[in-house]
């Protein structure tokens, strides 16, 4: 197993807000995972690699409150790291850098196919 040396995260509030504005202007307030609109909890900028929350395009996703919760906790279906990375690759291929995400995490990441329940939700919305 190849181990990565952890790299310093980027801390840049302006970059985070610029990315959010770009996503909203391109897609509106649409969850990148389920394609739904944000619920009462609003939209959330999700840091794919949570460790020290590096503020860079490859590490951001716009999620509804429900999908954001599925990334962090709760029982039932989960959006694990491999699935989240696959969603990022599908939705923002120009921003996606698996090698950078692996550097931020300090470990390899294996992309996983979207689970059936998420594929169904994306078809319905």
N, C-alpha and C positions, 0 to 999 in steps of 0.2 A: 504494500500500500504506500503510495507516494504521499508524503507530508509536505505541506506548503508552509513557508515562513509567513506568518501573519504580517500584513502590511498596515500601515497607518491609514485610518479612515479619513475621508474628506469631510470636513464640517463646513457646510456652506448653505445657510438658510436661503440666500438669494437663488442659488441653483435649484433648490427644492421648489420654491415658489414659481420660478421660471418654467420648470418641467410641468408643474401642475397646470399653469396657464396654457401651455402648449397642448397638453392632453385634452383639456376642457374645450379649447378652441377647435381641435380636430374631431373629437368624439362626443363632446358634451359630458354631462355627469353620468357616464356609463361605467359600470364595473367591468374591469378587464377580465375577470374570471368567469362570471355568470352572465354578463351582458345586461344585467338588471340595473335599474335606477336605484340610487341610494335610498335607504329607508329613513326612519326618524333619527337614526344615529348619524346620518350624513355620509359623505364620502371620506375615505381615509387614504392618505399616502402610506402605503405599506413598504417598509424596508425589507427586502427579500432576505438579506443577511442581517439579522438583528444585532449581532455583536457590534457594539459601539456605533451602529446606525450611520454608515458612511453615506453622505449625501452626493450621489452621482447617478446619472440616468440609468445605468445598468442595474442599479439596486432599488429602483422605485417601481411601484405598481399602484394604480388607482383602483381601490376596492370599495364595494358597498360594506356597510357595517356587518352584515351577516357573513360575508366571505372573509372579512378581516378577522372576525371572531373564530372562524374555522381554521385560520392559519395559526392561531395562538392557543386556543383552549376549547373546552366544551366536549361533550360526548357526541357520539354519532360520527358522521363523515368528517374527515379532516382534509385540509389542503396542505399536504406535506411539501417539503422543500423541492423534491423532484418534480412534482406537479406544478407548483408555483413557477419554477424556472421554465417549464415547458410552456405555460401560459405566456410568460414574458417573451419567450422566443417566438411564439405565434403572433402575439399582439404588437410587439415592438422589435422586430428582427434587427433593425438598424442600431438599436441601443443595446442589444443583448450581447454580453461578453461572458461566456461561461468561465473562461480563464480568470477574469477579474473577480467574479463572484467566488470562485474557488480560492483565490488569494485572500479575499476578505474573510472567508470562513476558516481558512487554514486547513481545509480538507477537500478531497474531490467531491463532486456532486454528480449524481447520476440522474439524467432526465428521465421522467416517467410519463407514460401516456395519461391523457385525461381520463379520470374514472367515468364510468357510464352515467352516474347521476349528474355529473357536471356537464357532460356532453348533451344530455337530455335537456338540462336547464338552459344551455346555450341555444339549442334548437327552438325551444318554446318562446324565449324572450325576443 
